Amino acid sequence: MDGRDWKKFLLPYEQAVEELKVKFKTLRGELKSREEYSPIEFVTGRVKKISSVLEKAKRLNVPMDELESGIEDIAGLRIMCQFVEDIERLVELIRSRQDMNVVYEKDYITNKKPSGYRSFHIIIEYPVQTALGMKRILAEVQIRTLAMNFWATIEHSLNYKYKEQLPSDVRVRLSKAAEAAYLLDQEMSSIRGEIVESQKMFEDHANLVTKVLNHIQELYFYHRVREAAQFQLRFNEIWDLDDVWELSDLSSEIEAAITRAKKGDQS
């Protein structure tokens, strides 16, 4: 083993993971704003520990001076989706990006692993601007549904416990669980439209409530205390009735009151 500074070796990978997490979280927000739906549910990331890097290098016979090209997942991102269809959409979005280059893809959804593992992996080349200049590094992006991720997390824990030597009965049960997770994804896809519509209704309602409460506070800012208090009482009544239409009308009335308040301040 060479005497390199491993902490410095991992720095660009840590930077890449943080930048990529921000970029995909930003993409999620932008898609929700533009399309009212995003295929990205949430994003996580990690950098392999040095012990894991060395163990993988030993297993794959990767020389110490070729770690950067021989170990492709030192930097890893995991993106969770609600539906299998979302994975296809997200893969297309990644392929079209100009700030990263797709090296190759591994489709373990169409072609699951013998264990039952399903996920879509993309190896990307990502440029990191370091203090020493630009450095291109490899990173792995795993895209999977929530059901696939639940199964993979359990499998990973069991493999760690049994040191990659799972008992045959555990392998069989894991395989059955993988198929159950796959069937769950298929069932969710069959009612995708209704699920997305209900989620949008919930989100619209939450946004409307936030908007009304913020506008009531804005009236207090303009010293329209009496009006703000009256609107707050009406909001409380509507909230108890859970009437979306009444809430929408109330929002319009408060906006009109704010407009009058602004004009009053200008006169």
One Martini backbone bead per residue (centre of mass of N, CA, C, O) as a GRO file, in nm:
protein
  267
    1MET     BB    1   0.097   0.036   0.022
    2ASP     BB    2   0.077   0.353  -0.009
    3GLY     BB    3   0.165   0.705   0.116
    4ARG     BB    4  -0.086   0.853   0.085
    5ASP     BB    5  -0.325   1.110   0.116
    6TRP     BB    6  -0.644   1.017   0.177
    7LYS     BB    7  -0.790   1.279   0.241
    8LYS     BB    8  -0.709   1.423  -0.026
    9PHE     BB    9  -0.816   1.207  -0.221
   10LEU     BB   10  -1.133   1.258  -0.129
   11LEU     BB   11  -1.209   1.557  -0.174
   12PRO     BB   12  -1.333   1.558  -0.470
   13TYR     BB   13  -1.559   1.356  -0.394
   14GLU     BB   14  -1.696   1.526  -0.180
   15GLN     BB   15  -1.756   1.763  -0.367
   16ALA     BB   16  -1.924   1.612  -0.576
   17VAL     BB   17  -2.153   1.516  -0.393
   18GLU     BB   18  -2.250   1.796  -0.302
   19GLU     BB   19  -2.306   1.911  -0.585
   20LEU     BB   20  -2.503   1.688  -0.686
   21LYS     BB   21  -2.716   1.720  -0.470
   22VAL     BB   22  -2.788   2.012  -0.540
   23LYS     BB   23  -2.864   1.967  -0.839
   24PHE     BB   24  -3.099   1.756  -0.790
   25LYS     BB   25  -3.263   1.932  -0.596
   26THR     BB   26  -3.302   2.162  -0.796
   27LEU     BB   27  -3.441   1.994  -1.013
   28ARG     BB   28  -3.683   1.921  -0.846
   29GLY     BB   29  -3.789   2.210  -0.803
   30GLU     BB   30  -3.814   2.289  -1.103
   31LEU     BB   31  -4.011   2.066  -1.193
   32LYS     BB   32  -4.238   2.143  -0.994
   33SER     BB   33  -4.277   2.428  -1.117
   34ARG     BB   34  -4.319   2.344  -1.426
   35GLU     BB   35  -4.488   2.041  -1.384
   36GLU     BB   36  -4.594   1.955  -1.085
   37TYR     BB   37  -4.363   1.728  -1.125
   38SER     BB   38  -4.129   1.484  -0.988
   39PRO     BB   39  -3.914   1.204  -1.015
   40ILE     BB   40  -3.797   1.321  -0.752
   41GLU     BB   41  -3.794   1.253  -0.415
   42PHE     BB   42  -3.482   1.183  -0.325
   43VAL     BB   43  -3.141   1.264  -0.201
   44THR     BB   44  -2.830   1.089  -0.181
   45GLY     BB   45  -2.488   1.065  -0.031
   46ARG     BB   46  -2.146   0.924  -0.082
   47VAL     BB   47  -1.827   0.826   0.050
   48LYS     BB   48  -1.602   0.609   0.052
   49LYS     BB   49  -1.424   0.431   0.241
   50ILE     BB   50  -1.106   0.334   0.244
   51SER     BB   51  -1.161   0.039   0.314
   52SER     BB   52  -1.358  -0.007   0.074
   53VAL     BB   53  -1.167   0.066  -0.153
   54LEU     BB   54  -0.950  -0.150  -0.089
   55GLU     BB   55  -1.133  -0.399  -0.102
   56LYS     BB   56  -1.221  -0.358  -0.398
   57ALA     BB   57  -0.942  -0.354  -0.525
   58LYS     BB   58  -0.872  -0.643  -0.440
   59ARG     BB   59  -1.118  -0.789  -0.575
   60LEU     BB   60  -1.042  -0.640  -0.876
   61ASN     BB   61  -0.736  -0.587  -0.922
   62VAL     BB   62  -0.657  -0.284  -0.838
   63PRO     BB   63  -0.431  -0.067  -0.859
   64MET     BB   64  -0.326   0.202  -0.673
   65ASP     BB   65  -0.273   0.384  -0.951
   66GLU     BB   66  -0.605   0.304  -1.048
   67LEU     BB   67  -0.849   0.402  -0.872
   68GLU     BB   68  -0.989   0.637  -1.039
   69SER     BB   69  -1.063   0.419  -1.280
   70GLY     BB   70  -1.136   0.135  -1.121
   71ILE     BB   71  -1.322   0.305  -0.916
   72GLU     BB   72  -1.658   0.423  -0.973
   73ASP     BB   73  -1.786   0.450  -0.645
   74ILE     BB   74  -1.664   0.659  -0.448
   75ALA     BB   75  -1.883   0.825  -0.571
   76GLY     BB   76  -2.228   0.849  -0.443
   77LEU     BB   77  -2.562   0.833  -0.574
   78ARG     BB   78  -2.912   0.853  -0.457
   79ILE     BB   79  -3.225   0.810  -0.631
   80MET     BB   80  -3.561   0.859  -0.555
   81CYS     BB   81  -3.866   0.702  -0.656
   82GLN     BB   82  -4.201   0.621  -0.698
   83PHE     BB   83  -4.167   0.526  -1.003
   84VAL     BB   84  -4.055   0.355  -1.269
   85GLU     BB   85  -4.112   0.582  -1.479
   86ASP     BB   86  -3.923   0.792  -1.340
   87ILE     BB   87  -3.656   0.666  -1.419
   88GLU     BB   88  -3.669   0.713  -1.723
   89ARG     BB   89  -3.687   1.021  -1.704
   90LEU     BB   90  -3.419   1.069  -1.546
   91VAL     BB   91  -3.222   0.943  -1.742
   92GLU     BB   92  -3.277   1.148  -1.969
   93LEU     BB   93  -3.185   1.398  -1.809
   94ILE     BB   94  -2.891   1.305  -1.767
   95ARG     BB   95  -2.810   1.266  -2.066
   96SER     BB   96  -2.871   1.591  -2.132
   97ARG     BB   97  -2.646   1.692  -1.975
   98GLN     BB   98  -2.354   1.927  -1.958
   99ASP     BB   99  -2.219   1.871  -1.648
  100MET     BB  100  -2.217   1.566  -1.753
  101ASN     BB  101  -2.088   1.231  -1.826
  102VAL     BB  102  -2.182   0.944  -1.977
  103VAL     BB  103  -2.030   0.635  -1.975
  104TYR     BB  104  -2.241   0.424  -1.835
  105GLU     BB  105  -2.488   0.156  -1.810
  106LYS     BB  106  -2.703  -0.022  -1.553
  107ASP     BB  107  -2.977  -0.248  -1.596
  108TYR     BB  108  -3.145  -0.384  -1.301
  109ILE     BB  109  -3.449  -0.396  -1.399
  110THR     BB  110  -3.459  -0.561  -1.659
  111ASN     BB  111  -3.177  -0.693  -1.525
  112LYS     BB  112  -3.168  -0.867  -1.278
  113LYS     BB  113  -3.033  -0.997  -1.021
  114PRO     BB  114  -3.019  -1.304  -0.875
  115SER     BB  115  -3.109  -1.181  -0.589
  116GLY     BB  116  -3.323  -0.926  -0.694
  117TYR     BB  117  -3.185  -0.683  -0.777
  118ARG     BB  118  -3.293  -0.333  -0.824
  119SER     BB  119  -3.151  -0.095  -1.059
  120PHE     BB  120  -3.013   0.218  -1.178
  121HIS     BB  121  -2.697   0.268  -1.334
  122ILE     BB  122  -2.469   0.555  -1.344
  123ILE     BB  123  -2.178   0.647  -1.505
  124ILE     BB  124  -1.994   0.939  -1.433
  125GLU     BB  125  -1.843   1.238  -1.548
  126TYR     BB  126  -1.701   1.485  -1.321
  127PRO     BB  127  -1.630   1.821  -1.281
  128VAL     BB  128  -1.382   1.953  -1.057
  129GLN     BB  129  -1.316   2.250  -0.877
  130THR     BB  130  -1.008   2.304  -0.759
  131ALA     BB  131  -0.726   2.448  -0.624
  132LEU     BB  132  -0.560   2.276  -0.866
  133GLY     BB  133  -0.810   2.243  -1.045
  134MET     BB  134  -0.936   2.046  -1.280
  135LYS     BB  135  -1.132   1.740  -1.203
  136ARG     BB  136  -1.199   1.422  -1.322
  137ILE     BB  137  -1.465   1.215  -1.209
  138LEU     BB  138  -1.607   0.931  -1.082
  139ALA     BB  139  -1.961   0.838  -1.067
  140GLU     BB  140  -2.246   0.699  -0.897
  141VAL     BB  141  -2.586   0.653  -1.011
  142GLN     BB  142  -2.868   0.565  -0.825
  143ILE     BB  143  -3.187   0.435  -0.944
  144ARG     BB  144  -3.492   0.412  -0.744
  145THR     BB  145  -3.726   0.287  -0.568
  146LEU     BB  146  -3.854   0.254  -0.259
  147ALA     BB  147  -3.880  -0.055  -0.273
  148MET     BB  148  -3.595  -0.116  -0.375
  149ASN     BB  149  -3.448   0.020  -0.136
  150PHE     BB  150  -3.554  -0.150   0.092
  151TRP     BB  151  -3.438  -0.417  -0.008
  152ALA     BB  152  -3.135  -0.331  -0.041
  153THR     BB  153  -3.088  -0.259   0.258
  154ILE     BB  154  -3.138  -0.541   0.370
  155GLU     BB  155  -2.931  -0.696   0.203
  156HIS     BB  156  -2.682  -0.541   0.297
  157SER     BB  157  -2.706  -0.618   0.598
  158LEU     BB  158  -2.692  -0.928   0.558
  159ASN     BB  159  -2.419  -0.938   0.411
  160TYR     BB  160  -2.262  -0.823   0.647
  161LYS     BB  161  -2.332  -1.039   0.856
  162TYR     BB  162  -2.245  -1.291   0.638
  163LYS     BB  163  -2.010  -1.213   0.451
  164GLU     BB  164  -2.155  -1.285   0.161
  165GLN     BB  165  -2.287  -1.569   0.310
  166LEU     BB  166  -2.576  -1.667   0.250
  167PRO     BB  167  -2.817  -1.844   0.339
  168SER     BB  168  -3.039  -2.020   0.157
  169ASP     BB  169  -3.303  -1.930   0.306
  170VAL     BB  170  -3.245  -1.625   0.283
  171ARG     BB  171  -3.228  -1.607  -0.025
  172VAL     BB  172  -3.517  -1.698  -0.081
  173ARG     BB  173  -3.663  -1.477   0.084
  174LEU     BB  174  -3.537  -1.240  -0.068
  175SER     BB  175  -3.648  -1.313  -0.346
  176LYS     BB  176  -3.947  -1.287  -0.265
  177ALA     BB  177  -3.926  -0.991  -0.172
  178ALA     BB  178  -3.845  -0.876  -0.447
  179GLU     BB  179  -4.112  -0.957  -0.592
  180ALA     BB  180  -4.296  -0.794  -0.405
  181ALA     BB  181  -4.172  -0.519  -0.475
  182TYR     BB  182  -4.232  -0.535  -0.777
  183LEU     BB  183  -4.543  -0.560  -0.750
  184LEU     BB  184  -4.579  -0.292  -0.606
  185ASP     BB  185  -4.479  -0.116  -0.839
  186GLN     BB  186  -4.694  -0.209  -1.041
  187GLU     BB  187  -4.941  -0.119  -0.877
  188MET     BB  188  -4.864   0.182  -0.856
  189SER     BB  189  -4.858   0.231  -1.165
  190SER     BB  190  -5.169   0.167  -1.214
  191ILE     BB  191  -5.227   0.437  -1.000
  192ARG     BB  192  -5.062   0.697  -1.064
  193GLY     BB  193  -5.265   0.919  -1.136
  194GLU     BB  194  -5.412   0.927  -0.859
  195ILE     BB  195  -5.168   0.980  -0.681
  196VAL     BB  196  -5.071   1.246  -0.811
  197GLU     BB  197  -5.336   1.403  -0.776
  198SER     BB  198  -5.352   1.383  -0.463
  199GLN     BB  199  -5.076   1.519  -0.409
  200LYS     BB  200  -5.146   1.787  -0.543
  201MET     BB  201  -5.386   1.862  -0.366
  202PHE     BB  202  -5.227   1.868  -0.102
  203GLU     BB  203  -5.015   2.082  -0.192
  204ASP     BB  204  -5.213   2.309  -0.266
  205HIS     BB  205  -5.335   2.334   0.015
  206ALA     BB  206  -5.074   2.399   0.167
  207ASN     BB  207  -5.004   2.655   0.001
  208LEU     BB  208  -5.263   2.813   0.069
  209VAL     BB  209  -5.226   2.828   0.372
  210THR     BB  210  -4.955   2.976   0.367
  211LYS     BB  211  -5.053   3.222   0.209
  212VAL     BB  212  -5.266   3.323   0.408
  213LEU     BB  213  -5.084   3.354   0.661
  214ASN     BB  214  -4.880   3.550   0.533
  215HIS     BB  215  -5.093   3.773   0.463
  216ILE     BB  216  -5.181   3.830   0.749
  217GLN     BB  217  -4.901   3.928   0.842
  218GLU     BB  218  -4.887   4.162   0.637
  219LEU     BB  219  -5.114   4.329   0.765
  220TYR     BB  220  -4.964   4.383   1.026
  221PHE     BB  221  -4.737   4.545   0.890
  222TYR     BB  222  -4.973   4.765   0.795
  223HIS     BB  223  -5.161   4.802   1.057
  224ARG     BB  224  -5.414   4.585   1.005
  225VAL     BB  225  -5.534   4.448   1.271
  226ARG     BB  226  -5.837   4.408   1.242
  227GLU     BB  227  -5.836   4.261   0.972
  228ALA     BB  228  -5.643   4.033   1.050
  229ALA     BB  229  -5.819   3.917   1.281
  230GLN     BB  230  -6.066   3.850   1.104
  231PHE     BB  231  -5.919   3.660   0.909
  232GLN     BB  232  -5.827   3.460   1.127
  233LEU     BB  233  -6.111   3.370   1.214
  234ARG     BB  234  -6.199   3.267   0.935
  235PHE     BB  235  -5.976   3.060   0.904
  236ASN     BB  236  -6.051   2.885   1.148
  237GLU     BB  237  -6.330   2.803   1.039
  238ILE     BB  238  -6.237   2.680   0.767
  239TRP     BB  239  -6.042   2.472   0.886
  240ASP     BB  240  -6.264   2.308   1.033
  241LEU     BB  241  -6.423   2.251   0.748
  242ASP     BB  242  -6.239   2.200   0.500
  243ASP     BB  243  -6.265   2.452   0.277
  244VAL     BB  244  -6.123   2.528  -0.019
  245TRP     BB  245  -6.304   2.746  -0.149
  246GLU     BB  246  -6.308   2.939   0.092
  247LEU     BB  247  -6.002   2.972   0.105
  248SER     BB  248  -5.971   3.101  -0.175
  249ASP     BB  249  -6.151   3.346  -0.120
  250LEU     BB  250  -5.988   3.452   0.119
  251SER     BB  251  -5.727   3.503  -0.035
  252SER     BB  252  -5.844   3.721  -0.223
  253GLU     BB  253  -5.929   3.920   0.001
  254ILE     BB  254  -5.648   3.963   0.123
  255GLU     BB  255  -5.512   4.071  -0.131
  256ALA     BB  256  -5.695   4.319  -0.152
  257ALA     BB  257  -5.616   4.437   0.125
  258ILE     BB  258  -5.316   4.474   0.058
  259THR     BB  259  -5.353   4.667  -0.177
  260ARG     BB  260  -5.490   4.887  -0.005
  261ALA     BB  261  -5.257   4.922   0.196
  262LYS     BB  262  -5.043   5.016  -0.008
  263LYS     BB  263  -5.198   5.264  -0.110
  264GLY     BB  264  -5.218   5.401   0.171
  265ASP     BB  265  -4.904   5.437   0.205
  266GLN     BB  266  -4.870   5.618  -0.065
  267SER     BB  267  -5.073   5.867   0.024
   0.00000   0.00000   0.00000
